C-alpha cells in the first residue's frame, strides 16, 4: 500500500490533483490532503480522504501532516519571498518522515530563466537535491488562467497589452498541470527526474486571436517596450514593484524562457494538451 500526500490541497491545483488520484482509482484512505485550513477540505474528508493540517509557514505542523506518507506532491507556495524557506521546511519534514519521492511544481527552465519567479524555484530545486529524497521536478510553464482571468478586461478594451514581443509561451489550463502532477506522483520513476511542462507555444497575438475566435469580439495584442508597459500599469493603479514584476515576466516570455513545447505534458496526460481555443472557451463558460 502506497500513501500519497498533496500539499495545498484546497487550492486550485492541489484540489484537482487529489480528485485526479481518486478518479484514477487510488483508495481515498491512501490519499492525504494537507491543508492550512482543514475545514476547507471537508468535502474531501467526506469522501474518505485523510485531511491533515499543515502550514508551510508553521514547520511544527508538518511532521504530523506527513507521517506515514510514501509519495508527496509539493505544490509551490504563493508567498513571494517566503517560498524557499517554506518549501525547505516541507522537504526537511518529508525527509524526516521517510517520504520516498517528492514531486514539486517548479517553473519552466528554472535553472537558467531570468523570469522573476525563477530564483525561488531554483532555490527549492537546490533544497530538493540536497535532501537526498528522489524528486520529480515539474517545471510548469504558464497557466492559461493567468490570462483568462482577465477576459472581461480584454473584451472591454479590445486589446491585450504586454511587452512579450513575438515570444512564445507554452500556456495550458491549470487542470492539465494538475492531472500531470497526479500522473507523476503515481509514476514509478527512479532517481531525480525533471520535466518541462507546457502546451504548444503561442504568442500573445495568438492568444488575442483565440479570444476573438471564441467570443466574436475583436481583441488585438498591443506590444510595448518594457518601460512603457511599466508606466502604463502604474497609470492604472499598480505599484512600481508589481508593474516591474509583470514587465519582467513579459521580458522572460520575449526571450523564449516559457516556451517548453508540449511533449512532456502530453506524455504525462496521455493525450494532447487542451487546445488553446477550447481552453479559452471553457474559461469563458
Helices and strands as residue ranges (DSSP letters): E 4-6, H 12-23, G 28-30, E 31-35, G 38-41, H 42-46, E 50-53, G 59-61, H 62-66, E 71-74, H 83-97, E 101-107, H 118-131, E 135-140, H 145-148, H 151-157, E 159-162, H 174-186, E 193-197, H 204-215, E 220-223, H 226-235, H 240-254, H 263-269, H 276-284
